[in-house]
Amino acid sequence: MTDQPIGQLLDSLGVTADLDDGDLPVDALVLIKIVKADGVVSFVKATSESLDWITSLGMLSAALHIENNGYANIADEDD
């Protein structure tokens, strides 16, 4: 297995993100479900170059929380 850029792969899978004008993405954590040639299903984790392990763990924990409980932007609730 070799490291390879996955931007086009994510595009071909229809991956999108809800970003506002002026938002500045700084890190990414990507979990990819793959099916091997022999039919075995596995997962691959990919991260942006500057992402450290503690932030990666925090992002994964936040994703689990959002997936299980939804997400409410507190700034939007103040309006």
C-alpha positions in Angstrom: 0.0 0.0 0.0 1.3 3.5 -0.9 0.3 6.9 0.3 -1.5 8.8 -2.4 -3.5 12.1 -2.7 -7.2 11.5 -2.2 -8.8 14.8 -3.2 -10.1 13.4 -6.5 -11.3 10.3 -4.7 -13.3 12.3 -2.3 -14.7 14.4 -5.1 -15.8 11.2 -7.0 -17.5 9.9 -3.9 -19.5 13.2 -3.7 -18.0 14.3 -0.4 -18.9 17.9 0.5 -18.6 20.2 3.5 -20.9 23.0 4.7 -18.5 26.0 4.7 -19.3 29.7 4.8 -17.4 32.4 2.9 -14.3 33.2 4.8 -14.0 29.9 6.6 -10.5 28.6 6.6 -10.1 24.8 6.9 -6.9 24.0 8.6 -6.9 20.2 9.2 -8.8 17.1 8.0 -9.5 13.7 9.3 -10.9 11.3 6.7 -12.2 7.7 7.4 -12.5 5.7 4.2 -14.3 2.4 3.9 -12.7 0.2 1.3 -13.4 -3.2 -0.3 -10.2 -5.1 -1.1 -9.8 -7.1 -4.3 -10.6 -10.3 -2.3 -13.9 -8.8 -1.0 -12.6 -8.0 2.5 -14.0 -4.7 3.9 -11.6 -2.5 5.9 -11.1 1.1 6.9 -8.3 3.5 6.2 -7.7 6.7 8.2 -6.1 9.6 6.5 -5.2 13.0 8.0 -3.8 16.3 6.8 -0.1 16.7 7.0 -0.1 19.0 10.0 -2.7 17.1 12.1 -1.3 15.9 15.4 -2.6 12.8 17.2 -4.3 14.6 20.0 -6.2 16.9 17.7 -7.1 13.9 15.5 -8.5 12.1 18.6 -10.4 15.3 19.6 -11.9 15.6 16.0 -12.9 11.9 16.0 -14.5 12.3 19.4 -16.4 15.4 18.3 -17.5 13.6 15.1 -18.9 10.8 17.3 -20.8 13.3 19.5 -22.2 15.1 16.5 -23.2 11.9 14.8 -25.0 10.6 17.9 -26.5 13.9 19.2 -26.6 16.3 16.3 -24.9 19.7 16.2 -26.2 23.1 17.2 -24.0 26.1 16.5 -24.3 28.2 19.7 -23.6 31.4 17.7 -26.7 30.7 15.5 -28.9 30.3 18.7 -28.1 33.8 19.9 -30.0 35.4 17.0 
